[in-house]
Amino acid sequence: MLRNMGFWKKRICLFLGAGILCSQIGCAEKKPEQLYVSFYGIGSTTNAQNLDEILNPRWENSDFHELDALYISGTQFQQYFWEGTVLEGAVKSGEGGGLLMQYEDFTVPERSAGMPEDYKEEQENSFRQYMSDANRSGGLISMYPSGEFRIHPDAGGWSTGTYMMEWSTVPIVQKDGYLVTEQTGYSLKGADPAEDFALSCDGGGLEKETAQTEMLFSRDGTWTADGRSGGFWEIAEDAHLLAVYSGLETQDAEGLGVTLFYLDFQTGEVYIPLYLQYDKLLNEFHQQES
């Protein structure tokens, strides 16, 4: 009996020792990795024929710089820009699904080696400034739609407006398989995407006659702005990503002009979708990296 007790004491000590050793050398479960691609990284994704093409474009064999990809592994991230720059840093979870980014370093493409020194210096100083601005708020460096999207009248009637495309450091939130940022000025009316719902825009700062706008989305797949015909729409199966197409018959060789919204029908919040999680490209991503 005593001999058996000694045996089990040894076994327990071995198990405890192994556990401590694993915690020190990284035997814990591998940290998850995620790959996101920008909705705005490839121009054709915002001129797609339909929502399925937006969510399942032919991205295979693409350069991840062209995709403006964002790779997250555990607490580290790498962000790829179309001109070849790679930004690196740390990421941690914030409140309400938010991600807090802290930029640490960047590399510029090799082809910039032949550029004039003053141009390279200006480029690098710009990225240092972007990183500094982003780190003060924990935001993401982006050149994607930011701020308020407006509906406006033009010579052809009501149509969708345009986002401002400019460098910014926006706060991002992780929503299901998307990374989104706040859409200011809009409120969602309706709790069921299978029923009629509306987006109401408080256009403060616009001329009086266009300051208030309401887009009504009907169950027949069409939308109107303040009662005027606007176009048609569709929503993803997850009932979050809304694609709004302007004009009913304005399709051309490059596809349809489309505006994307991320809608949270439970909270009534409206966001701008920036990235789509696309982990199916992880293997190809690692192959290109190696």
C-alpha angles and dihedrals in degrees: 000000000000089000090055091048090054090051093054093045088057091048092050091050090050092051092048092047092049091050092052091047092050091052090052099047099037105262089147121112113294112264113252120254127208132191121204128186124201121249085217099042093094117039094217091063090070091047097048125144094237144350093268089060090051092052096039107032123161096266097145115121090016125141106253089222088062089052092052084229124195115205120194123188115176106305097344131082141188122202121199125206127199095246091058103264118138122202121198135192149118129293132197136176120266133186122308096009093310122151119217113209124202114187117213110168145351139203127208124215120273092241089068087069089084094051122105113276094239091054093049091048092050091049093049093045089053092054091047089054092048090050092049092049092047094048092056091061104022089241131146122255106236145155093207135114111302135173126014125351113209138196112224138180120243138170091286095050129259116350138158117280127223134261121236108253108206141126110279141155104232128183110245133207128199109232116176104297095345139082109216140175130210118283106212125210099024132104127188120230114195136044102219125060089202089065131055112289137171143213113216118199124202098203099194110180095030124107113286096254093055099034094101120044132169124194113202116202112203127203090245089070098255130112135204133197114219089338096309121118111262112166138266138300145196135193130214122254090255086062093232112086110072120192115199116195119197117223127014097235104025099107116134138168092288093053130241130327104245135185119203126213130178110217127195104199092185096058099023091235124147123208141177109243111225107167138025119210106239107173092160086082095056095101092050090045092056091046091055092046092053 
